[in-house]
Amino acid sequence: MEMRTDRDFGFTEEQLLLRDSVRDFVRKEMPDEYARRCDREKIAPLDVFDKMAELGWMGVAIPQEYGGSGLGFVELGIIQEELSYGLLELAILFYRATVHGAHSLLTYGTEEQRRKYLPLIAAGKFKSSMSLTEPNAGSDAAGVQTRAVRDGDHYIINGAKVFNSQIDIADRTVLVTRTDPDVAQHKGISLFFVDPKSPGVTIERIDTLCFRSVGTNRVTYENVRVHKDDLLGELNGGWKNLMTNLNKERFSLSAQVTGAAQAAMDCALQYAKDRVQFGKPIANFQVIQHKLADMQIAVHTSRMLTYDLARRLDAGVTCRKEASVAKVFTSEAYFRVADEGMQILGGYSMTPDFPMERHYRDARLMRIGGGASEVMRNSIAKDLGL
C-alpha cells in the first residue's frame, strides 16, 4: 500500500476513508462554538454520541458475531484522535463505551455477558464507566477498600469511589472491589458490572478545573445488592484483568491527547498567521516559528507512538512498557503544546473566544488521569529490570 503524507501513517484505503469520515463528522457536529458551550454549560454531547452510534462507529472493534465491525485498535485510535480534535470529552464518551465497556467484556466477560451487552454497545444503546479510584486508593490502585461480601446469590457492596467520570449517565460501571481482605492486596480484588441506578448508590458531581462537559463524580455504595452473574472474570482475579485492560486504556488516552494536541497546534498556527504586530504577522518572527516547530515535533512523535502501540495491540504482543511510554510522552506533549499555544496567543489565550484555555486545562489532567506520569515512569523502569 502506498505511504501517504504526514497524517496518514501508512493507513489502508479503508482506514483513510474512516478517518476522513470521522473528520468531516467532527467539523460538522462539533464546531468550536458547540465545544465551547458544552464546556461552559456542563453539557455532555450525548446528541453527537447518538449520531456516532447511527454511523456504526461504536461497534468498530467489536467482533461481527456480537453486532460489530470486527476491526482493531488502529481504527479505534483513528476515531478517538479525530473526535478529540473537536472535543476531548467527546472521544472519552466513545472510549468509555468501546474500551471500558466492550473490551472489558471481550477480555474477561462470560459468553452470556458478551451476548447480552455487546450488541447494545455496538448499537450505541449502552454507556459504561470505570469505578476504580477511591479517596485512599489513587496511584496505589491495589489499595481499594470497597467491599463486596457474598450473600447467597448476591454480593453486598459497601464503600466509596471518587473521580468516577460518566457514571451518572452510564448503564453499567466496571466496579473494582475487595472480596478477600485476608490475602495480599493484588490477590483479593474482584470486578463487577454494576447498574449505577441500583438502590444504595449515591452519585455527587464534583466541580473541577477541566473536563466540565461530561464531568466526574463521588460515588457511595451502601448495601448495594449485585447478582453473582454480574461478576466480571474470576472471583479474586480482578487485578490481572484490570492490568490487561489498562494497556488499552493508555493507548486510548494517547490517541485522544494526540488529536487534542493537533487541534491546539492548528489553533496556534492560524493565530500566528493572522495576528499582526510590529507591522507583520507574528508567524514571521523566528521565536514563534521555533515554538510552532517544537509543537509539530511533539504532535508528530505522539502520533507515531500511538499507532505503533495500536499495531502492537492488534498483533496481540506484550506491550506494557510501550503503553506506559506512549501515555507519558503524549500526555506531556499535549501539555507542552497547550502551554506554548497559550504563550503564542498571549492575552487572548485567557479568554473563551479561543479554545486554547480549554486545551491548557484539559492537558493538565491528562498527566494525572489514567496513570500519573510518575507512576508510568516507575512502570517503565520496572520493565527495564530496575
Buried (B, 14 or more C-beta within 10 A) or exposed (E): EEEEEEBEBEBEEEBBEBBEBBBEBBEEBBEBEBBBBBBEEEBBBEEBBEBBBEEBBBBBBBBEEBBBBEBBBBBBBBBBBBBBBBBBBBBBBBBBBBBBBBBBBBBBBEEEBBBBBBBBBBBBEBBBBBBBBBEEBBEEBBEBBBBBBEEEEBBBBBBBBBBBBBBBBBBBBBBBBBBEEEEEBBBBBBBBBBBBEEEBBEBEEEEEEBBBBBBBBBBBBEEBBBBEEBBBBEBBBBBEBBEBBBBBBBBBBBBBBBBBBBBBBBBBBEBBBEBEEEEEBBBBBEEBEEBBEBBBEBBBBBBBBBBBBBBBBBEEEEBBBBBBBBBBBBBBBBBBBBBBBBBBBEEBBEEEEBBBBBBBBBBBBBBBBBBBBEBBEBBBEEBEEE
